[in-house]
Amino acid sequence: MRKFVPILALAAMFATSMIAPTAADAKGCLRGAAAGAVAGHYAHHHAVLGAVGGCVAAHEYYKHKAAKAAAAAQPAH
């Protein structure tokens, strides 16, 4: 079972990366995955699960930040 969980996590990361592959998403994902892996390691040795969760959370954060910046950049009519 312990060998199955990392394989499942990698498959989930691969599937989500195929949905919307852009360069800005990778930056958020890598930062979030690094922070999530460290946090997951200290939370009962779940580094892979933390990395997946951190990647998803950072991706959503940077997507929201980019949308807010694009909305602020548009001139008001």
VMD Tcl script that builds the backbone (N, CA, C; Angstrom):
set m [mol new atoms 231]
animate dup $m
set s [atomselect $m all]
$s set {name element resname resid chain x y z} {
  {N N MET 1 A 0.820 -1.195 0.000}
  {CA C MET 1 A 0.000 0.000 0.000}
  {C C MET 1 A 0.863 1.258 0.000}
  {N N ARG 2 A 1.980 1.221 0.714}
  {CA C ARG 2 A 2.840 2.399 0.789}
  {C C ARG 2 A 3.439 2.742 -0.571}
  {N N LYS 3 A 3.659 1.758 -1.416}
  {CA C LYS 3 A 4.206 2.027 -2.741}
  {C C LYS 3 A 3.131 2.507 -3.706}
  {N N PHE 4 A 1.891 2.193 -3.429}
  {CA C PHE 4 A 0.796 2.567 -4.313}
  {C C PHE 4 A 0.442 4.050 -4.182}
  {N N VAL 5 A 0.537 4.605 -2.975}
  {CA C VAL 5 A 0.143 5.994 -2.731}
  {C C VAL 5 A 0.997 6.983 -3.532}
  {N N PRO 6 A 2.345 6.879 -3.542}
  {CA C PRO 6 A 3.122 7.823 -4.367}
  {C C PRO 6 A 2.829 7.688 -5.860}
  {N N ILE 7 A 2.577 6.492 -6.322}
  {CA C ILE 7 A 2.260 6.296 -7.731}
  {C C ILE 7 A 0.921 6.950 -8.055}
  {N N LEU 8 A -0.042 6.808 -7.157}
  {CA C LEU 8 A -1.343 7.439 -7.349}
  {C C LEU 8 A -1.213 8.964 -7.320}
  {N N ALA 9 A -0.378 9.481 -6.430}
  {CA C ALA 9 A -0.173 10.931 -6.352}
  {C C ALA 9 A 0.500 11.458 -7.620}
  {N N LEU 10 A 1.470 10.741 -8.126}
  {CA C LEU 10 A 2.126 11.154 -9.369}
  {C C LEU 10 A 1.150 11.107 -10.546}
  {N N ALA 11 A 0.299 10.115 -10.570}
  {CA C ALA 11 A -0.688 10.034 -11.639}
  {C C ALA 11 A -1.665 11.206 -11.557}
  {N N ALA 12 A -2.048 11.582 -10.342}
  {CA C ALA 12 A -2.955 12.722 -10.185}
  {C C ALA 12 A -2.275 14.020 -10.608}
  {N N MET 13 A -1.013 14.191 -10.256}
  {CA C MET 13 A -0.285 15.400 -10.663}
  {C C MET 13 A -0.149 15.447 -12.179}
  {N N PHE 14 A 0.129 14.320 -12.801}
  {CA C PHE 14 A 0.254 14.282 -14.253}
  {C C PHE 14 A -1.070 14.616 -14.921}
  {N N ALA 15 A -2.157 14.075 -14.386}
  {CA C ALA 15 A -3.481 14.331 -14.980}
  {C C ALA 15 A -3.855 15.801 -14.852}
  {N N THR 16 A -3.562 16.425 -13.716}
  {CA C THR 16 A -3.899 17.834 -13.556}
  {C C THR 16 A -2.990 18.724 -14.381}
  {N N SER 17 A -1.777 18.301 -14.634}
  {CA C SER 17 A -0.882 19.124 -15.448}
  {C C SER 17 A -1.300 19.108 -16.917}
  {N N MET 18 A -2.021 18.099 -17.335}
  {CA C MET 18 A -2.469 18.017 -18.721}
  {C C MET 18 A -3.714 18.868 -18.964}
  {N N ILE 19 A -4.380 19.311 -17.913}
  {CA C ILE 19 A -5.611 20.096 -18.074}
  {C C ILE 19 A -5.292 21.481 -18.614}
  {N N ALA 20 A -4.367 22.194 -17.982}
  {CA C ALA 20 A -4.039 23.559 -18.390}
  {C C ALA 20 A -2.538 23.797 -18.238}
  {N N PRO 21 A -1.742 23.324 -19.181}
  {CA C PRO 21 A -0.291 23.487 -19.047}
  {C C PRO 21 A 0.176 24.883 -19.469}
  {N N THR 22 A 0.526 25.720 -18.519}
  {CA C THR 22 A 1.088 27.036 -18.791}
  {C C THR 22 A 2.281 27.266 -17.886}
  {N N ALA 23 A 3.137 28.197 -18.250}
  {CA C ALA 23 A 4.351 28.448 -17.484}
  {C C ALA 23 A 4.055 29.058 -16.120}
  {N N ALA 24 A 3.065 29.930 -16.019}
  {CA C ALA 24 A 2.749 30.570 -14.748}
  {C C ALA 24 A 2.234 29.561 -13.739}
  {N N ASP 25 A 1.518 28.549 -14.207}
  {CA C ASP 25 A 1.003 27.539 -13.301}
  {C C ASP 25 A 2.129 26.710 -12.690}
  {N N ALA 26 A 3.170 26.460 -13.448}
  {CA C ALA 26 A 4.271 25.658 -12.941}
  {C C ALA 26 A 4.995 26.365 -11.804}
  {N N LYS 27 A 5.134 27.680 -11.901}
  {CA C LYS 27 A 5.818 28.398 -10.830}
  {C C LYS 27 A 5.066 28.247 -9.523}
  {N N GLY 28 A 3.788 28.442 -9.542}
  {CA C GLY 28 A 2.991 28.293 -8.335}
  {C C GLY 28 A 2.986 26.867 -7.833}
  {N N CYS 29 A 2.937 25.924 -8.745}
  {CA C CYS 29 A 2.901 24.521 -8.361}
  {C C CYS 29 A 4.217 24.103 -7.707}
  {N N LEU 30 A 5.320 24.528 -8.261}
  {CA C LEU 30 A 6.604 24.136 -7.677}
  {C C LEU 30 A 6.806 24.736 -6.295}
  {N N ARG 31 A 6.452 26.001 -6.136}
  {CA C ARG 31 A 6.579 26.628 -4.821}
  {C C ARG 31 A 5.668 25.958 -3.812}
  {N N GLY 32 A 4.441 25.727 -4.203}
  {CA C GLY 32 A 3.482 25.088 -3.305}
  {C C GLY 32 A 3.856 23.657 -2.979}
  {N N ALA 33 A 4.363 22.942 -3.963}
  {CA C ALA 33 A 4.761 21.555 -3.734}
  {C C ALA 33 A 5.936 21.478 -2.772}
  {N N ALA 34 A 6.868 22.399 -2.885}
  {CA C ALA 34 A 8.003 22.400 -1.963}
  {C C ALA 34 A 7.544 22.689 -0.540}
  {N N ALA 35 A 6.696 23.686 -0.382}
  {CA C ALA 35 A 6.196 24.018 0.954}
  {C C ALA 35 A 5.313 22.895 1.494}
  {N N GLY 36 A 4.480 22.324 0.649}
  {CA C GLY 36 A 3.610 21.236 1.077}
  {C C GLY 36 A 4.369 19.978 1.444}
  {N N ALA 37 A 5.450 19.709 0.728}
  {CA C ALA 37 A 6.257 18.526 1.052}
  {C C ALA 37 A 6.912 18.667 2.411}
  {N N VAL 38 A 7.417 19.856 2.707}
  {CA C VAL 38 A 8.037 20.079 4.021}
  {C C VAL 38 A 6.984 19.962 5.122}
  {N N ALA 39 A 5.836 20.605 4.911}
  {CA C ALA 39 A 4.768 20.534 5.910}
  {C C ALA 39 A 4.260 19.106 6.062}
  {N N GLY 40 A 4.103 18.395 4.963}
  {CA C GLY 40 A 3.642 17.011 5.023}
  {C C GLY 40 A 4.636 16.087 5.692}
  {N N HIS 41 A 5.917 16.369 5.526}
  {CA C HIS 41 A 6.945 15.556 6.169}
  {C C HIS 41 A 6.841 15.669 7.684}
  {N N TYR 42 A 6.615 16.863 8.159}
  {CA C TYR 42 A 6.499 17.056 9.602}
  {C C TYR 42 A 5.137 16.625 10.137}
  {N N ALA 43 A 4.159 16.456 9.279}
  {CA C ALA 43 A 2.838 15.983 9.693}
  {C C ALA 43 A 2.746 14.484 9.431}
  {N N HIS 44 A 3.431 13.717 10.205}
  {CA C HIS 44 A 3.383 12.250 10.166}
  {C C HIS 44 A 3.866 11.655 8.850}
  {N N HIS 45 A 4.901 12.223 8.279}
  {CA C HIS 45 A 5.592 11.670 7.101}
  {C C HIS 45 A 4.682 11.496 5.883}
  {N N HIS 46 A 3.935 12.534 5.553}
  {CA C HIS 46 A 3.092 12.523 4.355}
  {C C HIS 46 A 3.611 13.572 3.370}
  {N N ALA 47 A 4.867 13.476 2.991}
  {CA C ALA 47 A 5.477 14.481 2.130}
  {C C ALA 47 A 4.856 14.496 0.738}
  {N N VAL 48 A 4.566 13.353 0.179}
  {CA C VAL 48 A 4.007 13.298 -1.175}
  {C C VAL 48 A 2.592 13.882 -1.185}
  {N N LEU 49 A 1.811 13.518 -0.197}
  {CA C LEU 49 A 0.462 14.056 -0.109}
  {C C LEU 49 A 0.495 15.568 0.110}
  {N N GLY 50 A 1.431 16.032 0.939}
  {CA C GLY 50 A 1.587 17.464 1.157}
  {C C GLY 50 A 2.023 18.189 -0.101}
  {N N ALA 51 A 2.886 17.567 -0.880}
  {CA C ALA 51 A 3.348 18.176 -2.123}
  {C C ALA 51 A 2.209 18.318 -3.125}
  {N N VAL 52 A 1.359 17.324 -3.218}
  {CA C VAL 52 A 0.219 17.393 -4.130}
  {C C VAL 52 A -0.746 18.485 -3.681}
  {N N GLY 53 A -1.038 18.502 -2.393}
  {CA C GLY 53 A -1.936 19.517 -1.865}
  {C C GLY 53 A -1.376 20.921 -2.011}
  {N N GLY 54 A -0.073 21.076 -1.758}
  {CA C GLY 54 A 0.569 22.379 -1.904}
  {C C GLY 54 A 0.573 22.855 -3.343}
  {N N CYS 55 A 0.763 21.939 -4.262}
  {CA C CYS 55 A 0.747 22.283 -5.685}
  {C C CYS 55 A -0.629 22.798 -6.091}
  {N N VAL 56 A -1.669 22.102 -5.679}
  {CA C VAL 56 A -3.031 22.506 -6.023}
  {C C VAL 56 A -3.370 23.855 -5.395}
  {N N ALA 57 A -3.019 24.013 -4.115}
  {CA C ALA 57 A -3.342 25.259 -3.413}
  {C C ALA 57 A -2.609 26.450 -4.027}
  {N N ALA 58 A -1.332 26.298 -4.313}
  {CA C ALA 58 A -0.564 27.401 -4.896}
  {C C ALA 58 A -1.033 27.706 -6.309}
  {N N HIS 59 A -1.405 26.678 -7.050}
  {CA C HIS 59 A -1.921 26.893 -8.406}
  {C C HIS 59 A -3.168 27.761 -8.354}
  {N N GLU 60 A -4.088 27.431 -7.471}
  {CA C GLU 60 A -5.317 28.211 -7.344}
  {C C GLU 60 A -5.025 29.628 -6.865}
  {N N TYR 61 A -4.076 29.785 -5.944}
  {CA C TYR 61 A -3.718 31.111 -5.439}
  {C C TYR 61 A -3.171 31.997 -6.555}
  {N N TYR 62 A -2.244 31.483 -7.348}
  {CA C TYR 62 A -1.648 32.274 -8.421}
  {C C TYR 62 A -2.636 32.529 -9.555}
  {N N LYS 63 A -3.558 31.593 -9.792}
  {CA C LYS 63 A -4.588 31.814 -10.807}
  {C C LYS 63 A -5.517 32.944 -10.371}
  {N N HIS 64 A -5.894 32.951 -9.106}
  {CA C HIS 64 A -6.747 34.016 -8.579}
  {C C HIS 64 A -6.015 35.361 -8.601}
  {N N LYS 65 A -4.741 35.350 -8.257}
  {CA C LYS 65 A -3.932 36.576 -8.252}
  {C C LYS 65 A -3.799 37.146 -9.665}
  {N N ALA 66 A -3.600 36.290 -10.659}
  {CA C ALA 66 A -3.469 36.743 -12.039}
  {C C ALA 66 A -4.794 37.303 -12.568}
  {N N ALA 67 A -5.900 36.675 -12.193}
  {CA C ALA 67 A -7.205 37.170 -12.626}
  {C C ALA 67 A -7.499 38.533 -12.009}
  {N N LYS 68 A -7.119 38.712 -10.749}
  {CA C LYS 68 A -7.341 39.995 -10.078}
  {C C LYS 68 A -6.473 41.086 -10.709}
  {N N ALA 69 A -5.237 40.756 -11.073}
  {CA C ALA 69 A -4.355 41.726 -11.709}
  {C C ALA 69 A -4.855 42.094 -13.108}
  {N N ALA 70 A -5.379 41.115 -13.824}
  {CA C ALA 70 A -5.912 41.392 -15.168}
  {C C ALA 70 A -7.155 42.268 -15.077}
  {N N ALA 71 A -7.983 42.060 -14.069}
  {CA C ALA 71 A -9.181 42.878 -13.913}
  {C C ALA 71 A -8.817 44.311 -13.531}
  {N N ALA 72 A -7.778 44.475 -12.739}
  {CA C ALA 72 A -7.348 45.827 -12.337}
  {C C ALA 72 A -6.682 46.570 -13.488}
  {N N ALA 73 A -6.096 45.835 -14.429}
  {CA C ALA 73 A -5.398 46.456 -15.546}
  {C C ALA 73 A -6.348 46.955 -16.636}
  {N N GLN 74 A -7.573 46.457 -16.661}
  {CA C GLN 74 A -8.526 46.878 -17.674}
  {C C GLN 74 A -9.061 48.268 -17.330}
  {N N PRO 75 A -9.123 49.137 -18.329}
  {CA C PRO 75 A -9.649 50.481 -18.054}
  {C C PRO 75 A -11.150 50.456 -17.787}
  {N N ALA 76 A -11.582 51.319 -16.887}
  {CA C ALA 76 A -13.003 51.400 -16.569}
  {C C ALA 76 A -13.704 52.295 -17.591}
  {N N HIS 77 A -14.845 51.883 -18.064}
  {CA C HIS 77 A -15.612 52.672 -19.053}
  {C C HIS 77 A -16.765 53.350 -18.403}
}
mol reanalyze $m
mol bondsrecalc $m
mol representation Tube
mol addrep $m
